[in-house]
Amino acid sequence: MRIVVLVRHVPCAVSGLSFNPDNTLRRAGVRSQLNDADAGAIEHAWRIAVRRTGSQVTAVTMGPAEAAATLRRSLVLGADEGVHIQDDALAGCDALGTAHVLAAAARRIGFDLVLCGVAATGSATALVPAMVAEILGVPVLCAADSLTLDRGTAVIRRVDRTRVQTLSATLPAVVSVTPRCGVGRYPRFDAVAQARHKLVRTWRLSRLDVPRSQVAAATRVRAIRPVADRGRVVIECDPPAAAARVADFLARRELL
């Protein structure tokens, strides 16, 4: 079984982060780490692989040179190899551009199952898994609290408020997992030592046949159209009086 795990590097802390006008994330002295939810996906991929002879787990990430640390951590946790997509055109890439790149990587590697965390710690949009599945043309099962594979079918269970849902999809498929899917193992020394000898490949967009224009077009605002002022209320007074007027405004519209 070929399992591709999509992993992200996220800041260890929110302090020191800034955004430039091109929406490029700058980590001013802030260390990055493997996204916690994606670490759970690596753990689950390892559990699946050890039960199936000949299985291969490939961790895929995209980003600057610092993102390589995310792959090294993934190799320690059980991935067999890593792929680092690094290209200047990826600076400031949004969810749609990210999905195009990751889908192209998964297609090139070949997969029976694509796993990832339900959302990144930083953005928490949870958009990428569904977008990747749509681009690949395969089913998606999101927010899995448990995952089992049975005769070419992925079966997940998830808790939705007070009820438990059971969903299934025929492989190949994309599955995003929550922290409830399993607790990761603490890596042993031999796993750390073996990870140093595992293969990590670096690919550029040209290797994936992804046009730079496709990625760049998704990251820039092309035009801003002014919206007509519809009943805007401007309050200019001292803070206590302003708070009272805002409360009255919301109460009149039954929003409080």
VENHU-V986852 format. One record per residue. N is the residue number from 1. RES is the residue in one small letter. PHI is phi in whole degrees, -180 to 180 (999 if undefined). D_CENTER is the distance of its C-alpha to the mean C-alpha in whole Angstrom. Layout:
# VENHU-V986852
((N/RES/PHI/D_CENTER) (N/RES/PHI/D_CENTER))
This chain:
# VENHU-V986852
((1/m/999/22) (2/r/-102/19) (3/i/-116/16) (4/v/-109/13) (5/v/-112/10) (6/l/-90/7) (7/v/-122/6) (8/r/-126/6) (9/h/-99/9) (10/v/-127/10) (11/p/-64/14) (12/c/-71/16) (13/a/-145/18) (14/v/-87/18) (15/s/-69/21) (16/g/89/22) (17/l/-88/19) (18/s/-147/20) (19/f/-122/19) (20/n/-89/22) (21/p/-60/23) (22/d/-88/21) (23/n/68/18) (24/t/-90/17) (25/l/-74/15) (26/r/-112/18) (27/r/-104/18) (28/a/-80/22) (29/g/74/23) (30/v/-98/20) (31/r/-72/18) (32/s/-112/15) (33/q/-149/13) (34/l/-68/11) (35/n/-57/8) (36/d/-57/11) (37/a/-64/9) (38/d/-73/8) (39/a/-62/11) (40/g/-66/12) (41/a/-67/11) (42/i/-61/13) (43/e/-60/16) (44/h/-69/16) (45/a/-62/16) (46/w/-63/19) (47/r/-63/20) (48/i/-67/20) (49/a/-66/21) (50/v/-69/24) (51/r/-94/26) (52/r/-131/26) (53/t/-62/28) (54/g/84/27) (55/s/-73/23) (56/q/-131/21) (57/v/-111/17) (58/t/-116/15) (59/a/-91/12) (60/v/-126/11) (61/t/-137/9) (62/m/-136/10) (63/g/145/12) (64/p/-72/16) (65/a/-58/18) (66/e/-63/17) (67/a/-67/13) (68/a/-60/16) (69/a/-63/16) (70/t/-64/13) (71/l/-67/14) (72/r/-61/17) (73/r/-65/16) (74/s/-64/14) (75/l/-66/18) (76/v/-64/20) (77/l/-79/18) (78/g/136/19) (79/a/-67/17) (80/d/-86/20) (81/e/-156/19) (82/g/-133/16) (83/v/-128/15) (84/h/-110/15) (85/i/-94/14) (86/q/-129/16) (87/d/-159/18) (88/d/-61/20) (89/a/-69/19) (90/l/-85/15) (91/a/-61/16) (92/g/77/15) (93/c/-64/13) (94/d/-90/11) (95/a/-62/9) (96/l/-68/11) (97/g/-63/12) (98/t/-60/9) (99/a/-62/9) (100/h/-62/13) (101/v/-68/12) (102/l/-67/10) (103/a/-64/12) (104/a/-64/15) (105/a/-66/14) (106/a/-62/14) (107/r/-65/17) (108/r/-70/19) (109/i/-70/18) (110/g/92/19) (111/f/-154/18) (112/d/-105/19) (113/l/-147/16) (114/v/-111/12) (115/l/-115/10) (116/c/-163/7) (117/g/-71/6) (118/v/-65/7) (119/a/-165/5) (120/a/-81/5) (121/t/-62/9) (122/g/-75/10) (123/s/-87/9) (124/a/57/8) (125/t/-81/9) (126/a/60/7) (127/l/-90/8) (128/v/-62/6) (129/p/-55/7) (130/a/-66/10) (131/m/-65/11) (132/v/-61/10) (133/a/-62/13) (134/e/-63/15) (135/i/-67/15) (136/l/-78/16) (137/g/75/18) (138/v/-126/17) (139/p/-67/17) (140/v/-130/14) (141/l/-122/14) (142/c/-104/12) (143/a/57/12) (144/a/-78/14) (145/d/-86/17) (146/s/-152/18) (147/l/-141/18) (148/t/-133/21) (149/l/-114/22) (150/d/-142/26) (151/r/53/27) (152/g/77/25) (153/t/-127/23) (154/a/-94/20) (155/v/-122/21) (156/i/-119/19) (157/r/-127/20) (158/r/-144/19) (159/v/-94/21) (160/d/-113/21) (161/r/59/23) (162/t/-103/27) (163/r/-120/26) (164/v/-110/24) (165/q/-104/23) (166/t/-118/23) (167/l/-128/21) (168/s/-141/21) (169/a/-153/21) (170/t/-78/22) (171/l/-71/21) (172/p/-75/19) (173/a/-155/16) (174/v/-110/12) (175/v/-132/12) (176/s/-106/9) (177/v/-116/11) (178/t/-97/12) (179/p/-59/14) (180/r/-70/17) (181/c/-69/16) (182/g/157/18) (183/v/-94/19) (184/g/-69/18) (185/r/-80/21) (186/y/-80/22) (187/p/-65/23) (188/r/-85/26) (189/f/-63/28) (190/d/-67/29) (191/a/-67/25) (192/v/-65/24) (193/a/-68/27) (194/q/-67/26) (195/a/-63/23) (196/r/-67/25) (197/h/-104/26) (198/k/-83/23) (199/l/-79/22) (200/v/-126/20) (201/r/-105/20) (202/t/-112/19) (203/w/-117/19) (204/r/-104/19) (205/l/-59/19) (206/s/-62/22) (207/r/-70/21) (208/l/-99/19) (209/d/58/21) (210/v/-101/19) (211/p/-63/21) (212/r/-60/21) (213/s/-64/22) (214/q/-67/19) (215/v/-76/16) (216/a/-67/19) (217/a/-65/20) (218/a/-85/17) (219/t/-113/17) (220/r/-126/20) (221/v/-82/22) (222/r/-85/25) (223/a/-158/28) (224/i/-123/28) (225/r/-103/31) (226/p/-65/33) (227/v/-104/33) (228/a/-59/36) (229/d/-73/37) (230/r/-113/37) (231/g/69/39) (232/r/-70/37) (233/v/-115/39) (234/v/-111/39) (235/i/-111/41) (236/e/-128/42) (237/c/-165/44) (238/d/-69/44) (239/p/-53/41) (240/p/-60/43) (241/a/-68/44) (242/a/-64/41) (243/a/-63/39) (244/a/-66/42) (245/r/-69/42) (246/v/-65/38) (247/a/-63/39) (248/d/-64/42) (249/f/-61/40) (250/l/-71/37) (251/a/-67/40) (252/r/-63/42) (253/r/-99/39) (254/e/56/38) (255/l/-100/35) (256/l/-120/36))
